[in-house]
Amino acid sequence: MDKPEQARRKPAMSLEKAQKARRKFLQSVGLTAGFVGISLLGYIPVSKAGNLRLRPPGALNESDFLSSCIKCGQCVQVCPVQAIKLGDIGDGFGLGVPHIESREQACDFSCDAVQCILACPTGALTYDKPEFLKVRDGARLAAAPILIAKQQDPEPTLNLKERTGVARLAHPESCLAVQGKGFKGLARGAAFKGKMRYMAVDRWKPIPLRDHPYDVALCDLCVRECPIAHAIELRPLKGADGITRLTPTVLEACVGCGVCEMICPVEPAAIVVDAQALWQGAGA
């Protein structure tokens, strides 16, 4: 063998180093496989796993919902605004279970009849919960919610008995209405992909928010676009400084759809929906 070829060849690894490298490799493979396996079973307490998710309309209580949902994705397929997503590995036991990220895409009831409930094959989403399943105090709606898009129909209500959450003015200091300011432009900017049904445009065809600019003297987008009648209003409220301001006020008719959170033009959203929260009375 000539000298140039010998120079190109690397010295052979010692037996001890080779065994150490092999052990390290096998340990890495074992740890990775174990972590993934346990995560798939929902036992790793990753960041999202302990957080309550906003479930689609008609969802059973969380434990009953998780045990009833077969993760078939039928609700995802029928949603006209693609509001329903399936949980990822970070959701622990909720892996593959449907939920809604209302800031990105809220349920605006574009389907009128809540198609996700009709599509669910197991009753995990249901109009009528079986009598043996308890309704949590504050989850039951006082009356059937009136869908604004159906107000002129013979039957304007949604057949929902329980709310999925409750909206809350989380950041009154950033709310444009509280500041007495208006809003002009695209609520969420030109890059936002969320859709919503605008009655003035087409009752049956949701359009992107970026195609619907606003020009209002006093920002009332959360009230203006709420799909449920009498669920939120601008009301005069006196602040800690003694000044009375018009403030978004959530009412008992709120079902937790998330439209107010999606449409809020400030970042982070001044108003949010607390997933699976219970009604505890009026106020922000």
C-alpha positions as CSV (number, residue, x, y, z in Angstrom):
1,M,0.0,0.0,0.0
2,D,1.5,3.4,-0.9
3,K,1.9,6.2,1.6
4,P,-0.8,8.6,0.2
5,E,-3.4,5.8,0.6
6,Q,-2.2,5.1,4.2
7,A,-2.5,8.8,5.0
8,R,-6.1,8.9,3.8
9,R,-7.2,6.0,6.0
10,K,-8.4,6.8,9.5
11,P,-6.9,4.8,12.4
12,A,-9.0,1.9,13.6
13,M,-11.3,2.6,16.6
14,S,-10.2,0.7,19.7
15,L,-12.5,-2.1,20.9
16,E,-13.2,-0.2,24.2
17,K,-14.2,2.9,22.3
18,A,-16.4,0.9,19.9
19,Q,-18.2,-0.8,22.8
20,K,-18.7,2.6,24.6
21,A,-20.1,4.2,21.4
22,R,-22.5,1.2,20.9
23,R,-23.8,1.4,24.4
24,K,-24.4,5.2,24.1
25,F,-26.3,4.6,20.8
26,L,-28.5,1.9,22.3
27,Q,-29.2,4.1,25.3
28,S,-30.3,6.9,23.1
29,V,-32.5,4.7,21.0
30,G,-34.0,3.2,24.2
31,L,-34.7,6.5,25.8
32,T,-36.2,7.9,22.6
33,A,-38.5,4.9,22.1
34,G,-39.6,5.0,25.7
35,F,-40.4,8.7,25.7
36,V,-42.4,8.4,22.4
37,G,-44.2,5.3,23.7
38,I,-45.2,6.8,27.0
39,S,-46.2,10.1,25.3
40,L,-48.5,8.2,23.0
41,L,-50.2,6.7,26.0
42,G,-50.6,10.2,27.5
43,Y,-48.4,9.8,30.6
44,I,-45.8,12.5,29.9
45,P,-47.0,15.8,31.4
46,V,-46.0,18.0,28.5
47,S,-46.9,21.6,28.2
48,K,-50.4,21.3,26.8
49,A,-51.5,18.1,28.4
50,G,-52.7,19.7,31.6
51,N,-54.6,22.5,29.9
52,L,-58.3,22.3,29.3
53,R,-59.1,22.4,25.6
54,L,-62.1,24.1,24.1
55,R,-64.2,21.2,22.8
56,P,-66.7,21.3,19.9
57,P,-70.3,22.2,20.7
58,G,-72.3,19.5,22.5
59,A,-69.2,17.9,24.1
60,L,-69.7,15.8,27.2
61,N,-67.9,16.6,30.4
62,E,-64.1,16.2,29.8
63,S,-63.6,12.7,31.3
64,D,-66.7,11.4,29.6
65,F,-65.8,13.1,26.3
66,L,-62.3,11.6,26.3
67,S,-63.6,8.1,27.0
68,S,-66.4,8.4,24.4
69,C,-64.6,10.0,21.5
70,I,-63.1,7.4,19.1
71,K,-61.0,10.0,17.3
72,C,-62.7,9.3,14.0
73,G,-62.4,12.9,12.7
74,Q,-66.0,13.0,11.4
75,C,-66.6,16.3,13.2
76,V,-63.5,17.8,11.6
77,Q,-64.6,16.9,8.1
78,V,-68.1,18.5,8.3
79,C,-67.1,21.8,9.9
80,P,-67.6,24.5,7.3
81,V,-64.9,26.8,8.7
82,Q,-62.4,24.1,9.7
83,A,-62.5,25.2,13.3
84,I,-62.1,21.7,14.7
85,K,-58.6,20.3,15.0
86,L,-57.3,17.0,16.3
87,G,-55.0,17.0,19.3
88,D,-51.3,16.3,18.8
89,I,-48.8,14.4,21.0
90,G,-48.6,17.3,23.4
91,D,-52.2,16.7,24.4
92,G,-51.5,13.5,26.4
93,F,-54.7,11.6,26.7
94,G,-56.2,14.1,24.3
95,L,-54.0,12.8,21.4
96,G,-56.3,12.7,18.3
97,V,-59.2,14.2,20.2
98,P,-61.0,17.2,18.6
99,H,-60.7,20.7,20.0
100,I,-61.0,24.3,18.8
101,E,-58.3,27.0,18.9
102,S,-60.7,29.9,18.8
103,R,-58.0,32.6,18.4
104,E,-57.0,30.9,15.1
105,Q,-60.5,29.8,14.0
106,A,-63.6,30.0,16.0
107,C,-66.9,28.1,15.7
108,D,-69.2,30.7,14.1
109,F,-72.1,28.2,13.6
110,S,-72.0,28.7,9.9
111,C,-73.6,25.2,9.6
112,D,-76.8,26.5,11.4
113,A,-77.6,23.0,12.8
114,V,-74.2,22.2,14.5
115,Q,-73.1,19.5,12.0
116,C,-70.3,18.2,14.2
117,I,-72.9,16.9,16.7
118,L,-74.9,15.3,13.9
119,A,-71.8,13.7,12.5
120,C,-70.5,12.2,15.9
121,P,-71.1,8.5,15.9
122,T,-70.7,7.8,19.6
123,G,-72.5,10.6,21.4
124,A,-69.3,12.3,22.6
125,L,-70.9,15.3,21.0
126,T,-74.6,15.3,21.6
127,Y,-77.7,17.5,21.8
128,D,-79.2,15.5,24.6
129,K,-76.9,14.2,27.4
130,P,-78.1,10.9,29.0
131,E,-79.8,11.4,32.3
132,F,-77.1,9.5,34.2
133,L,-74.4,12.0,33.2
134,K,-74.3,15.0,35.5
135,V,-74.6,18.6,34.2
136,R,-72.1,20.8,36.0
137,D,-73.5,23.8,37.8
138,G,-73.0,26.8,35.5
139,A,-72.6,24.7,32.3
140,R,-76.3,24.5,31.6
141,L,-77.7,27.3,29.4
142,A,-80.7,29.1,30.9
143,A,-82.4,29.0,27.5
144,A,-81.8,27.7,24.0
145,P,-79.3,30.1,22.4
146,I,-80.7,32.2,19.5
147,L,-78.6,32.2,16.4
148,I,-78.6,35.6,14.9
149,A,-78.3,34.2,11.4
150,K,-81.6,32.4,12.0
151,Q,-83.5,35.1,13.7
152,Q,-86.0,35.4,10.8
153,D,-86.5,31.6,10.6
154,P,-89.5,29.9,12.2
155,E,-87.1,28.2,14.6
156,P,-84.2,30.6,15.4
157,T,-82.6,28.6,18.2
158,L,-79.7,26.1,18.5
159,N,-80.5,22.9,20.2
160,L,-77.7,23.3,22.7
161,K,-78.2,22.6,26.4
162,E,-74.7,23.4,27.7
163,R,-71.9,25.9,27.0
164,T,-68.4,24.9,26.0
165,G,-66.8,27.8,27.8
166,V,-67.3,31.4,28.8
167,A,-65.8,34.6,27.2
168,R,-64.0,36.9,29.5
169,L,-62.5,40.4,29.1
170,A,-59.0,39.4,30.1
171,H,-57.1,42.6,29.1
172,P,-59.5,45.6,29.6
173,E,-56.4,47.9,29.5
174,S,-55.8,47.0,25.8
175,C,-59.5,46.9,24.7
176,L,-60.1,49.6,22.1
177,A,-63.7,50.1,23.3
178,V,-62.6,50.7,26.9
179,Q,-60.1,53.2,25.5
180,G,-62.9,54.9,23.5
181,K,-61.1,54.2,20.3
182,G,-62.5,53.1,16.9
183,F,-61.0,50.6,14.5
184,K,-60.3,50.8,10.8
185,G,-58.8,48.1,8.6
186,L,-58.5,44.3,8.7
187,A,-59.3,42.9,12.1
188,R,-56.5,40.3,12.1
189,G,-54.4,41.6,9.2
190,A,-53.9,40.4,5.6
191,A,-52.1,37.2,6.5
192,F,-54.8,35.8,8.8
193,K,-56.5,32.7,7.4
194,G,-59.5,32.6,9.6
195,K,-63.0,32.6,8.1
196,M,-66.4,33.7,9.3
197,R,-70.0,34.0,8.0
198,Y,-71.0,37.6,7.3
199,M,-74.7,37.8,6.9
200,A,-74.4,41.0,4.7
201,V,-72.2,39.0,2.3
202,D,-73.6,35.4,2.2
203,R,-75.4,33.5,4.9
204,W,-74.1,30.2,3.7
205,K,-70.6,31.0,2.6
206,P,-68.0,31.9,5.2
207,I,-65.3,34.2,3.8
208,P,-61.8,35.1,5.1
209,L,-61.6,37.9,7.6
210,R,-59.0,39.5,5.5
211,D,-61.7,40.1,2.8
212,H,-63.9,42.1,5.2
213,P,-62.4,45.4,6.4
214,Y,-63.9,47.5,9.2
215,D,-64.4,51.2,9.8
216,V,-66.1,51.8,13.1
217,A,-66.0,54.9,15.3
218,L,-66.0,52.9,18.5
219,C,-64.6,49.3,18.3
220,D,-67.4,46.9,18.9
221,L,-66.2,43.9,16.8
222,C,-66.7,41.4,19.5
223,V,-70.3,42.5,20.0
224,R,-71.0,43.1,16.3
225,E,-69.8,39.6,15.2
226,C,-71.0,37.5,18.0
227,P,-73.3,34.8,16.4
228,I,-75.5,34.4,19.5
229,A,-78.1,37.0,20.4
230,H,-77.7,38.8,23.7
231,A,-74.4,37.0,24.6
232,I,-72.3,40.1,24.8
233,E,-73.0,43.8,25.0
234,L,-71.1,47.1,25.3
235,R,-72.2,48.5,28.7
236,P,-71.2,51.6,30.6
237,L,-69.0,50.5,33.6
238,K,-67.2,52.7,36.0
239,G,-63.5,51.9,36.3
240,A,-61.2,52.1,39.3
241,D,-60.4,55.7,38.3
242,G,-64.0,56.7,38.6
243,I,-64.4,57.1,34.8
244,T,-67.4,55.4,33.1
245,R,-66.4,53.6,29.9
246,L,-68.3,51.4,27.4
247,T,-67.0,47.9,28.2
248,P,-67.6,44.5,26.5
249,T,-69.8,42.7,29.0
250,V,-70.4,38.9,28.7
251,L,-73.9,37.8,29.4
252,E,-75.4,34.4,30.4
253,A,-76.3,33.5,26.8
254,C,-72.6,33.1,26.0
255,V,-71.9,29.6,24.7
256,G,-68.2,29.9,24.4
257,C,-68.0,29.8,20.6
258,G,-64.8,32.0,20.5
259,V,-65.8,34.4,17.8
260,C,-65.1,37.4,20.0
261,E,-61.6,36.1,20.7
262,M,-60.9,35.5,17.0
263,I,-62.2,38.9,15.8
264,C,-60.5,41.0,18.5
265,P,-58.0,43.2,16.6
266,V,-55.5,43.8,19.4
267,E,-52.7,41.4,20.3
268,P,-52.9,39.6,22.6
269,A,-56.7,39.4,22.4
270,A,-58.4,41.6,24.9
271,I,-61.2,39.1,25.2
272,V,-60.7,35.4,25.4
273,V,-62.7,32.2,26.0
274,D,-62.0,30.1,29.0
275,A,-62.4,26.5,27.8
276,Q,-65.0,24.6,29.8
277,A,-65.5,27.5,32.2
278,L,-68.8,27.8,34.1
279,W,-71.2,30.7,34.2
280,Q,-70.7,32.6,37.4
281,G,-72.5,35.8,36.8
282,A,-72.2,39.0,34.7
283,G,-69.0,41.0,34.4
284,A,-65.7,40.9,32.7
